Amino acid sequence: MPAIDIAPFASDNRPANQEDDIARAARAMHQLISETPMHRDDLLRRQAAPAWLGLAALSELEISGVITACDGGYYSRS
């Protein structure tokens, strides 16, 4: 088998402050989410940030176990 060049996947082309933006968005999103499930579109509207940033924040919170994804695109605190 030929060797696979992973260099294009290993490089990080994101701006240095992008991770800080996601962390700030995750903190803001965490304040919006309660124990009552709320739809992601409503959360994104309330956060008033770019959709990619809000979705990244939701993903970070879900991966860390702080929030739970429910059926139909709803999220609630864990």
All heavy atoms as a GROMACS GRO file, in nm:
protein
  593
    1MET      N    1   0.084  -0.119   0.000
    1MET     CA    2   0.000   0.000   0.000
    1MET      C    3   0.088   0.125   0.000
    1MET      O    4   0.187   0.130   0.072
    1MET     CB    5  -0.088   0.004   0.124
    1MET     CG    6  -0.210  -0.086   0.117
    1MET     SD    7  -0.310  -0.071   0.267
    1MET     CE    8  -0.417   0.059   0.219
    2PRO      N    9   0.049   0.224  -0.076
    2PRO     CA   10   0.126   0.348  -0.076
    2PRO      C   11   0.106   0.425   0.055
    2PRO      O   12   0.002   0.415   0.119
    2PRO     CB   13   0.069   0.425  -0.195
    2PRO     CG   14  -0.067   0.370  -0.216
    2PRO     CD   15  -0.061   0.227  -0.171
    3ALA      N   16   0.205   0.500   0.093
    3ALA     CA   17   0.196   0.583   0.213
    3ALA      C   18   0.096   0.696   0.190
    3ALA      O   19   0.085   0.749   0.080
    3ALA     CB   20   0.332   0.640   0.247
    4ILE      N   21   0.023   0.729   0.293
    4ILE     CA   22  -0.076   0.837   0.286
    4ILE      C   23  -0.016   0.962   0.346
    4ILE      O   24   0.038   0.960   0.457
    4ILE     CB   25  -0.204   0.798   0.360
    4ILE    CG1   26  -0.267   0.675   0.296
    4ILE    CG2   27  -0.303   0.914   0.362
    4ILE    CD1   28  -0.383   0.619   0.373
    5ASP      N   29  -0.023   1.070   0.273
    5ASP     CA   30   0.028   1.198   0.321
    5ASP      C   31  -0.078   1.263   0.409
    5ASP      O   32  -0.184   1.302   0.363
    5ASP     CB   33   0.061   1.289   0.202
    5ASP     CG   34   0.118   1.422   0.245
    5ASP    OD1   35   0.162   1.433   0.363
    5ASP    OD2   36   0.119   1.514   0.162
    6ILE      N   37  -0.049   1.274   0.540
    6ILE     CA   38  -0.148   1.333   0.632
    6ILE      C   39  -0.120   1.481   0.658
    6ILE      O   40  -0.190   1.544   0.736
    6ILE     CB   41  -0.153   1.257   0.766
    6ILE    CG1   42  -0.018   1.266   0.837
    6ILE    CG2   43  -0.196   1.114   0.746
    6ILE    CD1   44  -0.025   1.224   0.981
    7ALA      N   45  -0.020   1.537   0.593
    7ALA     CA   46   0.014   1.677   0.616
    7ALA      C   47  -0.104   1.772   0.598
    7ALA      O   48  -0.122   1.862   0.680
    7ALA     CB   49   0.131   1.719   0.528
    8PRO      N   50  -0.188   1.755   0.494
    8PRO     CA   51  -0.299   1.849   0.481
    8PRO      C   52  -0.397   1.841   0.598
    8PRO      O   53  -0.460   1.939   0.634
    8PRO     CB   54  -0.370   1.806   0.353
    8PRO     CG   55  -0.269   1.728   0.278
    8PRO     CD   56  -0.179   1.666   0.380
    9PHE      N   57  -0.407   1.725   0.663
    9PHE     CA   58  -0.499   1.711   0.774
    9PHE      C   59  -0.436   1.754   0.906
    9PHE      O   60  -0.505   1.788   1.000
    9PHE     CB   61  -0.545   1.565   0.786
    9PHE     CG   62  -0.610   1.516   0.661
    9PHE    CD1   63  -0.544   1.430   0.575
    9PHE    CD2   64  -0.738   1.557   0.625
    9PHE    CE1   65  -0.604   1.385   0.459
    9PHE    CE2   66  -0.797   1.513   0.509
    9PHE     CZ   67  -0.730   1.426   0.426
   10ALA      N   68  -0.306   1.750   0.914
   10ALA     CA   69  -0.237   1.783   1.038
   10ALA      C   70  -0.221   1.933   1.058
   10ALA      O   71  -0.205   1.978   1.169
   10ALA     CB   72  -0.100   1.715   1.040
   11SER      N   73  -0.223   2.009   0.952
   11SER     CA   74  -0.203   2.154   0.967
   11SER      C   75  -0.328   2.220   1.024
   11SER      O   76  -0.439   2.179   0.997
   11SER     CB   77  -0.166   2.217   0.833
   11SER     OG   78  -0.275   2.207   0.744
   12ASP      N   79  -0.305   2.318   1.104
   12ASP     CA   80  -0.415   2.390   1.168
   12ASP      C   81  -0.417   2.531   1.110
   12ASP      O   82  -0.333   2.614   1.143
   12ASP     CB   83  -0.394   2.394   1.319
   12ASP     CG   84  -0.515   2.447   1.392
   12ASP    OD1   85  -0.615   2.481   1.327
   12ASP    OD2   86  -0.508   2.455   1.515
   13ASN      N   87  -0.514   2.557   1.022
   13ASN     CA   88  -0.521   2.686   0.954
   13ASN      C   89  -0.613   2.785   1.023
   13ASN      O   90  -0.641   2.890   0.968
   13ASN     CB   91  -0.568   2.666   0.810
   13ASN     CG   92  -0.468   2.584   0.731
   13ASN    OD1   93  -0.348   2.592   0.755
   13ASN    ND2   94  -0.517   2.504   0.639
   14ARG      N   95  -0.662   2.750   1.142
   14ARG     CA   96  -0.754   2.840   1.211
   14ARG      C   97  -0.679   2.960   1.269
   14ARG      O   98  -0.565   2.946   1.312
   14ARG     CB   99  -0.824   2.768   1.325
   14ARG     CG  100  -0.919   2.663   1.276
   14ARG     CD  101  -0.986   2.597   1.391
   14ARG     NE  102  -0.884   2.518   1.460
   14ARG     CZ  103  -0.907   2.444   1.567
   14ARG    NH1  104  -1.026   2.440   1.619
   14ARG    NH2  105  -0.811   2.375   1.624
   15PRO      N  106  -0.744   3.074   1.273
   15PRO     CA  107  -0.682   3.189   1.339
   15PRO      C  108  -0.658   3.157   1.487
   15PRO      O  109  -0.733   3.080   1.547
   15PRO     CB  110  -0.785   3.300   1.323
   15PRO     CG  111  -0.877   3.255   1.216
   15PRO     CD  112  -0.871   3.106   1.213
   16ALA      N  113  -0.558   3.218   1.544
   16ALA     CA  114  -0.522   3.190   1.683
   16ALA      C  115  -0.634   3.218   1.781
   16ALA      O  116  -0.648   3.150   1.881
   16ALA     CB  117  -0.398   3.271   1.720
   17ASN      N  118  -0.717   3.319   1.755
   17ASN     CA  119  -0.821   3.356   1.850
   17ASN      C  120  -0.952   3.282   1.830
   17ASN      O  121  -1.046   3.302   1.904
   17ASN     CB  122  -0.845   3.506   1.847
   17ASN     CG  123  -0.898   3.553   1.714
   17ASN    OD1  124  -0.899   3.479   1.616
   17ASN    ND2  125  -0.941   3.677   1.708
   18GLN      N  126  -0.963   3.194   1.732
   18GLN     CA  127  -1.088   3.125   1.705
   18GLN      C  128  -1.128   3.036   1.822
   18GLN      O  129  -1.244   3.030   1.858
   18GLN     CB  130  -1.079   3.044   1.577
   18GLN     CG  131  -1.211   2.977   1.541
   18GLN     CD  132  -1.205   2.908   1.408
   18GLN    OE1  133  -1.109   2.921   1.336
   18GLN    NE2  134  -1.308   2.836   1.375
   19GLU      N  135  -1.034   2.968   1.883
   19GLU     CA  136  -1.067   2.883   1.996
   19GLU      C  137  -1.118   2.967   2.112
   19GLU      O  138  -1.206   2.923   2.186
   19GLU     CB  139  -0.947   2.798   2.035
   19GLU     CG  140  -0.920   2.690   1.932
   19GLU     CD  141  -0.812   2.595   1.976
   19GLU    OE1  142  -0.797   2.573   2.097
   19GLU    OE2  143  -0.743   2.544   1.888
   20ASP      N  144  -1.064   3.086   2.131
   20ASP     CA  145  -1.115   3.175   2.234
   20ASP      C  146  -1.259   3.215   2.204
   20ASP      O  147  -1.340   3.224   2.296
   20ASP     CB  148  -1.028   3.301   2.246
   20ASP     CG  149  -0.888   3.269   2.296
   20ASP    OD1  150  -0.870   3.166   2.363
   20ASP    OD2  151  -0.799   3.350   2.269
   21ASP      N  152  -1.290   3.239   2.079
   21ASP     CA  153  -1.426   3.274   2.039
   21ASP      C  154  -1.523   3.161   2.071
   21ASP      O  155  -1.633   3.184   2.120
   21ASP     CB  156  -1.434   3.306   1.890
   21ASP     CG  157  -1.360   3.434   1.853
   21ASP    OD1  158  -1.330   3.515   1.943
   21ASP    OD2  159  -1.332   3.452   1.734
   22ILE      N  160  -1.482   3.038   2.044
   22ILE     CA  161  -1.567   2.922   2.072
   22ILE      C  162  -1.587   2.908   2.222
   22ILE      O  163  -1.698   2.881   2.268
   22ILE     CB  164  -1.509   2.795   2.009
   22ILE    CG1  165  -1.513   2.806   1.856
   22ILE    CG2  166  -1.587   2.672   2.055
   22ILE    CD1  167  -1.439   2.695   1.784
   23ALA      N  168  -1.483   2.927   2.300
   23ALA     CA  169  -1.495   2.917   2.446
   23ALA      C  170  -1.590   3.024   2.500
   23ALA      O  171  -1.674   2.996   2.586
   23ALA     CB  172  -1.358   2.929   2.511
   24ARG      N  173  -1.578   3.146   2.450
   24ARG     CA  174  -1.670   3.254   2.493
   24ARG      C  175  -1.813   3.221   2.453
   24ARG      O  176  -1.906   3.241   2.531
   24ARG     CB  177  -1.627   3.388   2.432
   24ARG     CG  178  -1.520   3.458   2.510
   24ARG     CD  179  -1.505   3.603   2.462
   24ARG     NE  180  -1.461   3.612   2.324
   24ARG     CZ  181  -1.335   3.607   2.285
   24ARG    NH1  182  -1.239   3.595   2.373
   24ARG    NH2  183  -1.303   3.618   2.158
   25ALA      N  184  -1.831   3.171   2.332
   25ALA     CA  185  -1.965   3.135   2.285
   25ALA      C  186  -2.022   3.020   2.368
   25ALA      O  187  -2.142   3.019   2.399
   25ALA     CB  188  -1.961   3.097   2.137
   26ALA      N  189  -1.939   2.926   2.407
   26ALA     CA  190  -1.985   2.814   2.490
   26ALA      C  191  -2.030   2.863   2.626
   26ALA      O  192  -2.132   2.817   2.679
   26ALA     CB  193  -1.875   2.709   2.503
   27ARG      N  194  -1.956   2.957   2.685
   27ARG     CA  195  -1.998   3.013   2.815
   27ARG      C  196  -2.131   3.086   2.802
   27ARG      O  197  -2.220   3.071   2.886
   27ARG     CB  198  -1.891   3.106   2.870
   27ARG     CG  199  -1.771   3.033   2.927
   27ARG     CD  200  -1.681   3.127   3.005
   27ARG     NE  201  -1.625   3.234   2.924
   27ARG     CZ  202  -1.514   3.225   2.852
   27ARG    NH1  203  -1.446   3.113   2.850
   27ARG    NH2  204  -1.471   3.327   2.781
   28ALA      N  205  -2.148   3.164   2.696
   28ALA     CA  206  -2.273   3.236   2.674
   28ALA      C  207  -2.388   3.139   2.648
   28ALA      O  208  -2.498   3.156   2.701
   28ALA     CB  209  -2.258   3.334   2.558
   29MET      N  210  -2.362   3.035   2.570
   29MET     CA  211  -2.465   2.936   2.540
   29MET      C  212  -2.505   2.860   2.665
   29MET      O  213  -2.623   2.833   2.686
   29MET     CB  214  -2.412   2.840   2.432
   29MET     CG  215  -2.515   2.744   2.379
   29MET     SD  216  -2.644   2.822   2.280
   29MET     CE  217  -2.557   2.851   2.127
   30HIS      N  218  -2.408   2.830   2.749
   30HIS     CA  219  -2.437   2.758   2.873
   30HIS      C  220  -2.534   2.837   2.961
   30HIS      O  221  -2.620   2.779   3.027
   30HIS     CB  222  -2.307   2.728   2.949
   30HIS     CG  223  -2.327   2.648   3.071
   30HIS    ND1  224  -2.321   2.702   3.196
   30HIS    CD2  225  -2.354   2.516   3.087
   30HIS    CE1  226  -2.344   2.607   3.285
   30HIS    NE2  227  -2.363   2.493   3.222
   31GLN      N  228  -2.522   2.968   2.962
   31GLN     CA  229  -2.612   3.052   3.041
   31GLN      C  230  -2.754   3.051   2.985
   31GLN      O  231  -2.850   3.070   3.059
   31GLN     CB  232  -2.559   3.195   3.049
   31GLN     CG  233  -2.432   3.205   3.131
   31GLN     CD  234  -2.377   3.346   3.132
   31GLN    OE1  235  -2.419   3.431   3.056
   31GLN    NE2  236  -2.280   3.369   3.220
   32LEU      N  237  -2.769   3.029   2.856
   32LEU     CA  238  -2.901   3.028   2.793
   32LEU      C  239  -2.976   2.896   2.815
   32LEU      O  240  -3.099   2.894   2.814
   32LEU     CB  241  -2.887   3.051   2.642
   32LEU     CG  242  -2.839   3.187   2.596
   32LEU    CD1  243  -2.818   3.185   2.445
   32LEU    CD2  244  -2.938   3.294   2.635
   33ILE      N  245  -2.902   2.788   2.835
   33ILE     CA  246  -2.964   2.656   2.841
   33ILE      C  247  -3.007   2.626   2.984
   33ILE      O  248  -2.930   2.645   3.078
   33ILE     CB  249  -2.866   2.548   2.790
   33ILE    CG1  250  -2.832   2.575   2.643
   33ILE    CG2  251  -2.925   2.410   2.806
   33ILE    CD1  252  -2.725   2.487   2.587
   34SER      N  253  -3.131   2.577   2.996
   34SER     CA  254  -3.183   2.539   3.128
   34SER      C  255  -3.216   2.390   3.128
   34SER      O  256  -3.185   2.318   3.034
   34SER     CB  257  -3.308   2.622   3.160
   34SER     OG  258  -3.414   2.584   3.074
   35GLU      N  259  -3.281   2.346   3.234
   35GLU     CA  260  -3.322   2.206   3.241
   35GLU      C  261  -3.439   2.176   3.149
   35GLU      O  262  -3.465   2.061   3.116
   35GLU     CB  263  -3.353   2.168   3.385
   35GLU     CG  264  -3.229   2.169   3.472
   35GLU     CD  265  -3.256   2.134   3.617
   35GLU    OE1  266  -3.371   2.098   3.650
   35GLU    OE2  267  -3.163   2.144   3.696
   36THR      N  268  -3.510   2.280   3.109
   36THR     CA  269  -3.619   2.265   3.013
   36THR      C  270  -3.560   2.264   2.873
   36THR      O  271  -3.489   2.359   2.836
   36THR     CB  272  -3.720   2.382   3.026
   36THR    OG1  273  -3.767   2.387   3.159
   36THR    CG2  274  -3.834   2.364   2.929
   37PRO      N  275  -3.583   2.159   2.795
   37PRO     CA  276  -3.523   2.152   2.661
   37PRO      C  277  -3.561   2.271   2.573
   37PRO      O  278  -3.675   2.318   2.576
   37PRO     CB  279  -3.580   2.022   2.603
   37PRO     CG  280  -3.615   1.939   2.721
   37PRO     CD  281  -3.661   2.038   2.825
   38MET      N  282  -3.462   2.322   2.500
   38MET     CA  283  -3.481   2.435   2.410
   38MET      C  284  -3.424   2.398   2.274
   38MET      O  285  -3.318   2.336   2.266
   38MET     CB  286  -3.411   2.557   2.468
   38MET     CG  287  -3.429   2.683   2.390
   38MET     SD  288  -3.340   2.818   2.470
   38MET     CE  289  -3.477   2.909   2.532
   39HIS      N  290  -3.492   2.436   2.168
   39HIS     CA  291  -3.447   2.402   2.033
   39HIS      C  292  -3.322   2.480   1.998
   39HIS      O  293  -3.306   2.596   2.034
   39HIS     CB  294  -3.558   2.430   1.931
   39HIS     CG  295  -3.535   2.360   1.802
   39HIS    ND1  296  -3.464   2.418   1.699
   39HIS    CD2  297  -3.569   2.236   1.760
   39HIS    CE1  298  -3.457   2.333   1.598
   39HIS    NE2  299  -3.521   2.222   1.632
   40ARG      N  300  -3.233   2.414   1.922
   40ARG     CA  301  -3.106   2.477   1.886
   40ARG      C  302  -3.126   2.606   1.807
   40ARG      O  303  -3.048   2.700   1.821
   40ARG     CB  304  -3.015   2.379   1.813
   40ARG     CG  305  -3.051   2.357   1.670
   40ARG     CD  306  -2.951   2.270   1.597
   40ARG     NE  307  -3.022   2.208   1.488
   40ARG     CZ  308  -3.057   2.081   1.484
   40ARG    NH1  309  -3.022   2.001   1.581
   40ARG    NH2  310  -3.125   2.034   1.384
   41ASP      N  311  -3.230   2.613   1.723
   41ASP     CA  312  -3.253   2.736   1.646
   41ASP      C  313  -3.286   2.853   1.739
   41ASP      O  314  -3.239   2.965   1.717
   41ASP     CB  315  -3.366   2.716   1.545
   41ASP     CG  316  -3.329   2.620   1.433
   41ASP    OD1  317  -3.208   2.591   1.416
   41ASP    OD2  318  -3.420   2.573   1.362
   42ASP      N  319  -3.364   2.826   1.844
   42ASP     CA  320  -3.395   2.932   1.941
   42ASP      C  321  -3.269   2.974   2.016
   42ASP      O  322  -3.248   3.092   2.042
   42ASP     CB  323  -3.502   2.884   2.039
   42ASP     CG  324  -3.635   2.860   1.971
   42ASP    OD1  325  -3.665   2.930   1.871
   42ASP    OD2  326  -3.710   2.772   2.018
   43LEU      N  327  -3.186   2.877   2.052
   43LEU     CA  328  -3.060   2.909   2.120
   43LEU      C  329  -2.969   2.994   2.031
   43LEU      O  330  -2.911   3.091   2.077
   43LEU     CB  331  -2.989   2.780   2.160
   43LEU     CG  332  -3.054   2.700   2.272
   43LEU    CD1  333  -2.994   2.559   2.280
   43LEU    CD2  334  -3.039   2.771   2.404
   44LEU      N  335  -2.960   2.956   1.905
   44LEU     CA  336  -2.875   3.031   1.812
   44LEU      C  337  -2.927   3.173   1.793
   44LEU      O  338  -2.850   3.268   1.785
   44LEU     CB  339  -2.865   2.959   1.678
   44LEU     CG  340  -2.792   2.825   1.679
   44LEU    CD1  341  -2.806   2.754   1.546
   44LEU    CD2  342  -2.648   2.842   1.718
   45ARG      N  343  -3.059   3.189   1.785
   45ARG     CA  344  -3.117   3.323   1.771
   45ARG      C  345  -3.088   3.409   1.894
   45ARG      O  346  -3.053   3.525   1.883
   45ARG     CB  347  -3.267   3.314   1.750
   45ARG     CG  348  -3.310   3.326   1.605
   45ARG     CD  349  -3.456   3.353   1.593
   45ARG     NE  350  -3.550   3.260   1.551
   45ARG     CZ  351  -3.561   3.126   1.549
   45ARG    NH1  352  -3.488   3.058   1.589
   45ARG    NH2  353  -3.650   3.053   1.506
   46ARG      N  354  -3.105   3.350   2.011
   46ARG     CA  355  -3.083   3.425   2.135
   46ARG      C  356  -2.937   3.462   2.154
   46ARG      O  357  -2.907   3.566   2.210
   46ARG     CB  358  -3.130   3.344   2.255
   46ARG     CG  359  -3.278   3.340   2.266
   46ARG     CD  360  -3.319   3.268   2.390
   46ARG     NE  361  -3.463   3.265   2.402
   46ARG     CZ  362  -3.526   3.241   2.514
   46ARG    NH1  363  -3.460   3.217   2.624
   46ARG    NH2  364  -3.658   3.240   2.516
   47GLN      N  365  -2.848   3.376   2.108
   47GLN     CA  366  -2.706   3.405   2.124
   47GLN      C  367  -2.661   3.516   2.029
   47GLN      O  368  -2.568   3.590   2.060
   47GLN     CB  369  -2.621   3.281   2.103
   47GLN     CG  370  -2.478   3.303   2.141
   47GLN     CD  371  -2.392   3.183   2.123
   47GLN    OE1  372  -2.421   3.096   2.042
   47GLN    NE2  373  -2.285   3.176   2.198
   48ALA      N  374  -2.727   3.530   1.917
   48ALA     CA  375  -2.696   3.634   1.819
   48ALA      C  376  -2.550   3.630   1.775
   48ALA      O  377  -2.486   3.734   1.762
   48ALA     CB  378  -2.734   3.772   1.873
   49ALA      N  379  -2.499   3.512   1.753
   49ALA     CA  380  -2.363   3.492   1.701
   49ALA      C  381  -2.375   3.417   1.569
   49ALA      O  382  -2.482   3.364   1.537
   49ALA     CB  383  -2.281   3.412   1.801
   50PRO      N  384  -2.270   3.412   1.491
   50PRO     CA  385  -2.276   3.333   1.368
   50PRO      C  386  -2.315   3.188   1.399
   50PRO      O  387  -2.276   3.133   1.503
   50PRO     CB  388  -2.133   3.340   1.313
   50PRO     CG  389  -2.073   3.461   1.376
   50PRO     CD  390  -2.139   3.476   1.509
   51ALA      N  391  -2.390   3.128   1.310
   51ALA     CA  392  -2.440   2.992   1.332
   51ALA      C  393  -2.327   2.894   1.356
   51ALA      O  394  -2.336   2.808   1.445
   51ALA     CB  395  -2.526   2.948   1.214
   52TRP      N  396  -2.217   2.903   1.280
   52TRP     CA  397  -2.106   2.809   1.297
   52TRP      C  398  -2.049   2.818   1.438
   52TRP      O  399  -2.011   2.716   1.497
   52TRP     CB  400  -1.996   2.831   1.194
   52TRP     CG  401  -1.918   2.957   1.211
   52TRP    CD1  402  -1.943   3.078   1.154
   52TRP    CD2  403  -1.803   2.976   1.294
   52TRP    NE1  404  -1.852   3.172   1.195
   52TRP    CE2  405  -1.764   3.112   1.282
   52TRP    CE3  406  -1.730   2.894   1.378
   52TRP    CZ2  407  -1.656   3.166   1.350
   52TRP    CZ3  408  -1.621   2.948   1.446
   52TRP    CH2  409  -1.585   3.082   1.431
   53LEU      N  410  -2.047   2.938   1.494
   53LEU     CA  411  -1.991   2.957   1.628
   53LEU      C  412  -2.085   2.900   1.734
   53LEU      O  413  -2.042   2.832   1.827
   53LEU     CB  414  -1.966   3.106   1.652
   53LEU     CG  415  -1.890   3.144   1.776
   53LEU    CD1  416  -1.754   3.076   1.780
   53LEU    CD2  417  -1.873   3.295   1.781
   54GLY      N  418  -2.214   2.923   1.718
   54GLY     CA  419  -2.312   2.867   1.811
   54GLY      C  420  -2.315   2.716   1.807
   54GLY      O  421  -2.324   2.650   1.911
   55LEU      N  422  -2.307   2.658   1.688
   55LEU     CA  423  -2.308   2.513   1.676
   55LEU      C  424  -2.180   2.452   1.734
   55LEU      O  425  -2.183   2.346   1.796
   55LEU     CB  426  -2.326   2.472   1.530
   55LEU     CG  427  -2.464   2.505   1.471
   55LEU    CD1  428  -2.465   2.481   1.321
   55LEU    CD2  429  -2.572   2.424   1.540
   56ALA      N  430  -2.068   2.520   1.714
   56ALA     CA  431  -1.943   2.473   1.774
   56ALA      C  432  -1.953   2.477   1.926
   56ALA      O  433  -1.907   2.385   1.995
   56ALA     CB  434  -1.826   2.558   1.725
   57ALA      N  435  -2.014   2.582   1.979
   57ALA     CA  436  -2.032   2.594   2.124
   57ALA      C  437  -2.121   2.482   2.177
   57ALA      O  438  -2.091   2.420   2.280
   57ALA     CB  439  -2.091   2.730   2.158
   58LEU      N  440  -2.231   2.454   2.107
   58LEU     CA  441  -2.318   2.344   2.148
   58LEU      C  442  -2.243   2.211   2.147
   58LEU      O  443  -2.257   2.130   2.239
   58LEU     CB  444  -2.441   2.336   2.056
   58LEU     CG  445  -2.548   2.442   2.077
   58LEU    CD1  446  -2.653   2.434   1.967
   58LEU    CD2  447  -2.613   2.425   2.214
   59SER      N  448  -2.163   2.189   2.045
   59SER     CA  449  -2.085   2.066   2.036
   59SER      C  450  -1.987   2.054   2.152
   59SER      O  451  -1.974   1.948   2.214
   59SER     CB  452  -2.009   2.059   1.904
   59SER     OG  453  -2.099   2.052   1.796
   60GLU      N  454  -1.918   2.162   2.183
   60GLU     CA  455  -1.823   2.162   2.294
   60GLU      C  456  -1.893   2.130   2.426
   60GLU      O  457  -1.843   2.050   2.505
   60GLU     CB  458  -1.753   2.298   2.305
   60GLU     CG  459  -1.657   2.328   2.194
   60GLU     CD  460  -1.527   2.250   2.208
   60GLU    OE1  461  -1.484   2.222   2.320
   60GLU    OE2  462  -1.470   2.218   2.103
   61LEU      N  463  -2.007   2.192   2.449
   61LEU     CA  464  -2.081   2.169   2.573
   61LEU      C  465  -2.132   2.025   2.581
   61LEU      O  466  -2.130   1.964   2.688
   61LEU     CB  467  -2.196   2.268   2.585
   61LEU     CG  468  -2.157   2.414   2.607
   61LEU    CD1  469  -2.277   2.505   2.593
   61LEU    CD2  470  -2.091   2.432   2.743
   62GLU      N  471  -2.179   1.973   2.469
   62GLU     CA  472  -2.229   1.835   2.468
   62GLU      C  473  -2.116   1.735   2.490
   62GLU      O  474  -2.130   1.640   2.568
   62GLU     CB  475  -2.300   1.806   2.336
   62GLU     CG  476  -2.364   1.670   2.332
   62GLU     CD  477  -2.436   1.641   2.202
   62GLU    OE1  478  -2.433   1.725   2.110
   62GLU    OE2  479  -2.493   1.532   2.194
   63ILE      N  480  -2.003   1.756   2.425
   63ILE     CA  481  -1.889   1.666   2.440
   63ILE      C  482  -1.839   1.667   2.585
   63ILE      O  483  -1.802   1.564   2.639
   63ILE     CB  484  -1.776   1.704   2.342
   63ILE    CG1  485  -1.819   1.669   2.199
   63ILE    CG2  486  -1.645   1.636   2.379
   63ILE    CD1  487  -1.730   1.727   2.092
   64SER      N  488  -1.840   1.784   2.648
   64SER     CA  489  -1.792   1.793   2.785
   64SER      C  490  -1.894   1.741   2.887
   64SER      O  491  -1.863   1.733   3.006
   64SER     CB  492  -1.753   1.937   2.818
   64SER     OG  493  -1.867   2.020   2.816
   65GLY      N  494  -2.015   1.709   2.842
   65GLY     CA  495  -2.116   1.654   2.931
   65GLY      C  496  -2.196   1.755   3.009
   65GLY      O  497  -2.271   1.720   3.099
   66VAL      N  498  -2.182   1.882   2.974
   66VAL     CA  499  -2.252   1.988   3.044
   66VAL      C  500  -2.398   1.996   3.000
   66VAL      O  501  -2.486   2.028   3.081
   66VAL     CB  502  -2.182   2.124   3.022
   66VAL    CG1  503  -2.257   2.239   3.083
   66VAL    CG2  504  -2.040   2.116   3.074
   67ILE      N  505  -2.424   1.968   2.873
   67ILE     CA  506  -2.561   1.968   2.821
   67ILE      C  507  -2.589   1.833   2.756
   67ILE      O  508  -2.498   1.757   2.726
   67ILE     CB  509  -2.585   2.083   2.719
   67ILE    CG1  510  -2.498   2.064   2.594
   67ILE    CG2  511  -2.561   2.219   2.783
   67ILE    CD1  512  -2.534   2.161   2.482
   68THR      N  513  -2.717   1.809   2.735
   68THR     CA  514  -2.761   1.685   2.672
   68THR      C  515  -2.842   1.718   2.548
   68THR      O  516  -2.930   1.805   2.553
   68THR     CB  517  -2.849   1.605   2.770
   68THR    OG1  518  -2.773   1.578   2.888
   68THR    CG2  519  -2.894   1.474   2.708
   69ALA      N  520  -2.812   1.650   2.438
   69ALA     CA  521  -2.892   1.665   2.316
   69ALA      C  522  -3.014   1.575   2.329
   69ALA      O  523  -3.002   1.458   2.363
   69ALA     CB  524  -2.810   1.628   2.194
   70CYS      N  525  -3.131   1.631   2.304
   70CYS     CA  526  -3.256   1.556   2.308
   70CYS      C  527  -3.305   1.537   2.165
   70CYS      O  528  -3.254   1.599   2.072
   70CYS     CB  529  -3.360   1.631   2.390
   70CYS     SG  530  -3.304   1.675   2.556
   71ASP      N  531  -3.406   1.455   2.148
   71ASP     CA  532  -3.463   1.433   2.015
   71ASP      C  533  -3.514   1.562   1.955
   71ASP      O  534  -3.562   1.652   2.026
   71ASP     CB  535  -3.579   1.333   2.023
   71ASP     CG  536  -3.532   1.192   2.055
   71ASP    OD1  537  -3.412   1.164   2.032
   71ASP    OD2  538  -3.614   1.112   2.101
   72GLY      N  539  -3.504   1.574   1.824
   72GLY     CA  540  -3.561   1.686   1.751
   72GLY      C  541  -3.480   1.814   1.755
   72GLY      O  542  -3.531   1.921   1.726
   73GLY      N  543  -3.353   1.807   1.793
   73GLY     CA  544  -3.269   1.926   1.794
   73GLY      C  545  -3.281   2.009   1.920
   73GLY      O  546  -3.248   2.127   1.920
   74TYR      N  547  -3.328   1.949   2.029
   74TYR     CA  548  -3.343   2.021   2.157
   74TYR      C  549  -3.224   1.989   2.245
   74TYR      O  550  -3.163   1.884   2.238
   74TYR     CB  551  -3.472   1.978   2.227
   74TYR     CG  552  -3.595   2.036   2.161
   74TYR    CD1  553  -3.652   1.975   2.051
   74TYR    CD2  554  -3.653   2.152   2.210
   74TYR    CE1  555  -3.764   2.029   1.990
   74TYR    CE2  556  -3.765   2.206   2.150
   74TYR     CZ  557  -3.821   2.144   2.039
   74TYR     OH  558  -3.930   2.198   1.980
   75TYR      N  559  -3.191   2.086   2.332
   75TYR     CA  560  -3.081   2.071   2.426
   75TYR      C  561  -3.129   2.113   2.565
   75TYR      O  562  -3.211   2.204   2.579
   75TYR     CB  563  -2.963   2.161   2.386
   75TYR     CG  564  -2.892   2.114   2.263
   75TYR    CD1  565  -2.934   2.156   2.136
   75TYR    CD2  566  -2.784   2.029   2.269
   75TYR    CE1  567  -2.870   2.112   2.022
   75TYR    CE2  568  -2.718   1.985   2.156
   75TYR     CZ  569  -2.762   2.027   2.033
   75TYR     OH  570  -2.699   1.984   1.920
   76SER      N  571  -3.074   2.047   2.667
   76SER     CA  572  -3.102   2.084   2.804
   76SER      C  573  -2.977   2.062   2.888
   76SER      O  574  -2.884   1.994   2.844
   76SER     CB  575  -3.218   2.001   2.861
   76SER     OG  576  -3.181   1.864   2.868
   77ARG      N  577  -2.975   2.120   3.009
   77ARG     CA  578  -2.862   2.097   3.099
   77ARG      C  579  -2.860   1.952   3.145
   77ARG      O  580  -2.966   1.892   3.162
   77ARG     CB  581  -2.870   2.188   3.221
   77ARG     CG  582  -2.834   2.329   3.189
   77ARG     CD  583  -2.814   2.408   3.314
   77ARG     NE  584  -2.798   2.548   3.276
   77ARG     CZ  585  -2.714   2.629   3.335
   77ARG    NH1  586  -2.642   2.586   3.435
   77ARG    NH2  587  -2.703   2.752   3.294
   78SER      N  588  -2.744   1.900   3.164
   78SER     CA  589  -2.730   1.761   3.210
   78SER      C  590  -2.752   1.753   3.360
   78SER      O  591  -2.738   1.844   3.432
   78SER     CB  592  -2.591   1.707   3.177
   78SER     OG  593  -2.574   1.701   3.039
   0.00000   0.00000   0.00000
